[in-house]
Amino acid sequence: MRRSVPASPGPPERTREGPRRGSRRLPGGLGLGLLLAVAACAGPRTVEVQPPTPVSVGYEETGEASWYGYPYHGRRTASGEVYDMDQMTAAHRTLPLGSWVSVENLENGRIADVRINDRGPFAENRILDLSRAAARMLGAVGPGVIPVRLHVINLPGAAQAARNGTFAVQAGSFTVQDRAVALRDELHRAWDGALVVPAEVGGRTLYRVRLGGFATRAEAQRMAEQLARAGYTVIIVGE
């Protein structure tokens, strides 16, 4: 069941329904009075959500994705978790909560792995509502709505593949190798050790750009902070 959305002070924010268009400012205190009257009469917003879809690893879906930040940051999600717009998560109408999906921006080839922890979006024709962090990774913050292909890569309760016990900082993931190589070369001018790491996901090869081999998450975090200060959008991953 969806949450009610109170009026938010401060600058406009993109909401679960995406950017608002065609709004007009009412003169003087009239706008505020009408807003308070509507808020007083309005009950909680309810949205009917379908049961989780029975899917398996490899399930794919194509459509549009939006993103959401305030005023939902800090509120409870459908999974019971507190929503953190700086984590790699997303909302889907029916996929099992806790599923991991690989999301590809079909306009620029960027890919991000996100965990489904909420329900939505509820705007027509959209299949996914990304966190702000995931939107940044995919290049969706500016456009607001992007065409995507999602691919289920792990389901709740499924065993994770064994890793080497080290950490890496991932600066991008692409379906086109040349784009990954260009980002690797750009990073390599300032940081040694940038690599393109191919990975097979759903019968496709993804090219992930990483700086890796960190023995602890704390070491990877220090590198991630350096890259973030330089303007890169990064995530820490296990290798």
C-alpha positions in Angstrom: 0.0 0.0 0.0 1.4 3.3 -1.0 2.1 6.2 1.3 0.5 9.6 1.4 2.6 12.4 0.2 2.6 15.6 2.3 3.3 19.0 0.9 7.1 19.5 1.0 8.7 22.9 1.8 11.6 24.1 -0.2 12.5 23.5 -3.9 10.4 21.1 -6.1 11.7 17.6 -6.1 11.1 14.8 -8.6 8.5 12.4 -7.1 7.5 8.8 -7.7 5.3 10.1 -10.6 8.2 11.9 -12.2 8.5 15.7 -13.0 5.4 17.7 -12.9 4.5 19.8 -15.9 2.2 22.7 -16.5 1.7 23.8 -12.9 0.8 27.4 -12.1 1.5 29.5 -9.0 -1.7 30.9 -7.4 -1.6 34.6 -6.2 -0.8 35.6 -2.6 -2.1 33.4 0.2 -4.8 31.9 -2.0 -2.5 29.0 -3.1 -1.5 28.2 0.5 -5.1 28.3 1.7 -6.3 26.0 -1.1 -3.3 23.6 -0.4 -4.2 23.4 3.3 -7.8 22.8 2.5 -7.0 20.0 0.1 -4.5 18.5 2.6 -7.2 18.6 5.3 -9.7 16.8 3.2 -7.5 14.3 1.6 -7.1 10.8 3.1 -4.1 8.5 2.8 -3.3 7.7 -0.8 -3.8 4.0 -1.5 -2.6 2.1 -4.5 -3.4 -1.5 -5.3 -0.3 -3.6 -5.8 -0.3 -7.0 -7.6 1.1 -10.1 -6.0 4.8 -10.8 -6.6 5.4 -12.2 -10.1 6.7 -15.8 -10.2 10.0 -15.3 -12.0 13.3 -17.1 -12.4 16.8 -15.8 -12.8 17.1 -14.6 -16.4 13.6 -13.0 -16.5 13.7 -9.8 -18.7 11.4 -6.8 -19.0 11.7 -3.7 -21.2 10.0 -0.3 -20.5 10.6 3.1 -18.9 12.2 3.9 -15.6 12.0 7.0 -13.4 13.7 7.8 -10.1 12.7 9.1 -6.7 14.4 11.0 -3.9 12.7 13.4 -1.5 10.2 13.3 0.1 10.5 9.5 0.3 14.1 9.6 1.7 14.0 8.2 5.2 10.5 6.7 4.9 9.6 3.0 5.1 9.6 1.1 1.9 7.3 -1.8 1.1 9.9 -4.2 2.3 10.0 -2.5 5.7 13.4 -1.0 5.1 14.0 2.7 5.5 14.5 4.2 2.0 18.0 5.6 1.4 18.2 7.3 -1.9 22.0 6.9 -1.9 21.8 3.1 -2.0 21.5 1.0 -5.1 17.9 0.1 -4.9 14.7 0.3 -6.9 10.9 -0.2 -6.8 9.0 -2.6 -9.0 5.4 -3.4 -9.0 5.6 -7.2 -8.8 9.1 -8.6 -8.6 9.8 -10.4 -5.3 11.3 -8.0 -2.7 15.0 -8.7 -2.3 15.5 -9.6 -6.0 18.6 -8.2 -7.7 18.2 -6.9 -11.2 20.7 -5.6 -13.8 19.3 -2.5 -15.4 20.5 -1.2 -18.7 19.9 2.4 -20.0 19.0 1.7 -23.6 20.0 5.2 -24.6 23.6 5.2 -23.4 24.4 1.5 -22.6 25.2 2.1 -19.0 24.3 -0.7 -16.6 23.7 -0.8 -12.8 22.8 -3.7 -10.5 20.0 -2.8 -8.0 18.0 -4.5 -5.3 14.2 -4.4 -5.3 13.1 -3.2 -1.9 10.0 -1.2 -2.7 6.8 -1.1 -4.8 6.1 1.2 -7.7 6.2 3.1 -10.0 2.6 4.0 -10.4 2.9 6.3 -13.4 1.6 4.7 -16.6 4.1 2.8 -18.8 6.9 2.8 -16.3 8.3 -0.5 -15.0 10.9 0.7 -12.5 11.5 3.5 -10.0 15.2 3.9 -9.3 16.9 5.3 -6.3 18.9 8.5 -6.9 22.2 6.6 -6.6 21.1 4.2 -9.3 19.7 7.0 -11.5 23.1 8.7 -11.3 24.9 5.6 -12.3 22.6 5.1 -15.3 22.5 8.8 -16.3 18.8 9.2 -15.5 18.9 12.1 -13.1 18.7 14.8 -15.8 16.2 13.2 -18.2 14.0 11.9 -15.3 12.6 9.0 -17.4 14.7 6.7 -19.5 14.2 3.5 -21.6 15.6 0.5 -19.8 15.9 -3.3 -20.0 16.0 -5.1 -16.7 17.3 -8.6 -16.2 16.8 -10.6 -13.0 20.3 -11.8 -11.8 19.4 -13.1 -8.3 16.3 -13.9 -6.3 15.8 -13.7 -2.5 17.1 -16.8 -0.8 19.3 -17.9 -3.7 22.9 -18.7 -2.9 25.4 -16.0 -4.0 28.4 -17.1 -6.0 31.6 -17.4 -3.9 33.9 -14.4 -4.2 37.6 -13.9 -3.7 37.2 -12.0 -0.4 38.4 -8.7 -1.9 36.7 -5.4 -2.9 36.7 -3.2 -5.9 35.3 0.2 -6.9 33.1 0.1 -9.9 32.9 3.3 -12.0 30.7 2.0 -14.8 29.2 -1.0 -16.6 28.5 -1.0 -20.3 27.3 -3.3 -23.1 29.7 -1.7 -25.5 33.4 -2.5 -24.9 34.7 0.7 -26.5 32.8 2.8 -23.9 34.3 0.8 -21.1 37.8 1.1 -22.5 37.4 4.9 -22.9 36.4 5.2 -19.2 39.3 2.9 -18.1 41.8 5.0 -20.0 40.4 8.2 -18.5 40.7 6.8 -15.0 44.1 5.4 -15.6 45.5 8.9 -16.2 45.0 9.6 -12.5 44.7 6.2 -10.8 46.8 3.1 -11.7 45.1 -0.3 -11.9 41.8 0.6 -13.7 40.6 -2.5 -15.5 37.8 -3.6 -17.8 36.2 -6.7 -16.4 34.0 -8.7 -18.7 31.0 -10.5 -17.2 28.4 -12.8 -18.7 24.9 -11.8 -17.6 21.8 -13.3 -19.2 23.7 -14.4 -22.3 25.2 -11.0 -22.8 28.7 -9.7 -22.1 28.9 -6.7 -19.8 32.1 -4.6 -19.5 32.6 -3.3 -16.0 35.2 -0.7 -15.2 36.8 -1.3 -11.8 39.7 -0.5 -9.6 40.1 -3.5 -7.4 42.1 -5.8 -5.2 41.4 -4.0 -1.9 41.7 -6.3 1.0 39.1 -4.5 3.1 36.0 -2.4 2.4 37.6 0.5 4.2 40.4 0.6 1.7 37.8 0.5 -1.2 35.8 3.2 0.5 38.8 5.6 0.5 39.3 5.0 -3.2 35.6 5.5 -3.8 35.7 8.8 -2.0 38.6 10.0 -4.1 36.7 9.1 -7.3 33.5 10.7 -6.0 35.3 14.0 -5.3 36.6 13.9 -8.9 33.0 13.7 -10.1 32.6 10.0 -10.8 29.6 8.0 -9.7 30.9 4.8 -8.1 29.9 1.8 -6.1 31.9 -0.7 -4.0 31.5 -4.3 -5.0 32.9 -7.6 -3.8 35.2 -9.5 -6.1 
